[in-house]
């Protein structure tokens, strides 16, 4: 399961960032984009991740936004490990604190 909390400056994801929950992830990211001005995406409570989840997240991060650049914060080891194993570190690096 994937849950999220949206506040004025942060989208916090928790649970499983996996293919089964891409609809929830997409919903959260669309709401965050509509809100505008989102400063960070907090991943501290993500417990599982797969390539599909990372791909959708990266596609969203790379969308041009003239008013701000989103940042990933509190990246847990499970996500960092998936980035290393998938060879995706350099793609996510511009968005990580």
N, C-alpha and C positions, 0 to 999 in steps of 0.2 A: 504494500500500500504506500502511496505517496500523499503527503499532506503539505499544505503551505499556509503561511501567514503573510499577509501583505500589509505593510505599514507605509507611511509616506516616503521613507527613505530606504526601505529594505524589503526584499522578498526572501523569506526564510523557508527553505525546503527541508522536509524531514521524511525519513523512511527509505523507500526503494526507488531509485532513479533508474527504472528499468522499462523495457519495451512494453510490458503489460500496463504501465501507468503513463504512457506517453500522452494520452488524452488529458490527464490531470496536469501534467507538466505543461502542455501546450496552453491549457486554460490559464494556469498561473502566470505564464510568461506573457500571454496576451493581455491579461488584466494589468500586469506590471507595466507593459508598454503603453497602454491606454492612460495609465495614471501619469506617466511622464516624470522626468526628474529622478528616477530611481537611481540611487547611488550605489547600492550593493546587493549582491545575491549571496545570502548566507547559506552555506552548505554544511554547517557544523553537525546537523542532525541526520545527514544522509548516511545510511547504514549499508546499502548495497547499490551497486551501479553496474550498468552494462554499456556496451558500445552504442546502442540505439539512444539511450538517455544522453550520453555524452555528445553524440552527433546533433541531436535537437538543441541541446544547450549551446553548443558551439555555433550553430546556425543563427540562433537568436542573438548571441553575443556579437556576432560579426555584422549584424544589420546596422547600416549607417544611422547614427543619431547625432545630429549636429549640436544638440543642447547638452549632452553628457556622454560619458563612456562608462558603461556598467563595470563593476568590479566584483570579483569573486572573493568572499571573505571566509575565514574559518574553514578552510578546506581540510576535511578529515583524511587520515591516512588511506582509507579505503578508496577514496577518489584519487588521491595522489598516486597510489599504486596502479590504478586502472589507467591513468594518463601515461605513466611510465611504460607499462606493459603494451599499451596500444600505440606507443610512439606519438602521443598527442601533446606532450608537454610544451613544445614550442608553439603550438597553435593556441593553447590556453594562456601561455605566459603573459601576453599583453594585458590580460584581464585579471591577473592574480595580484593580490597584495602581498 
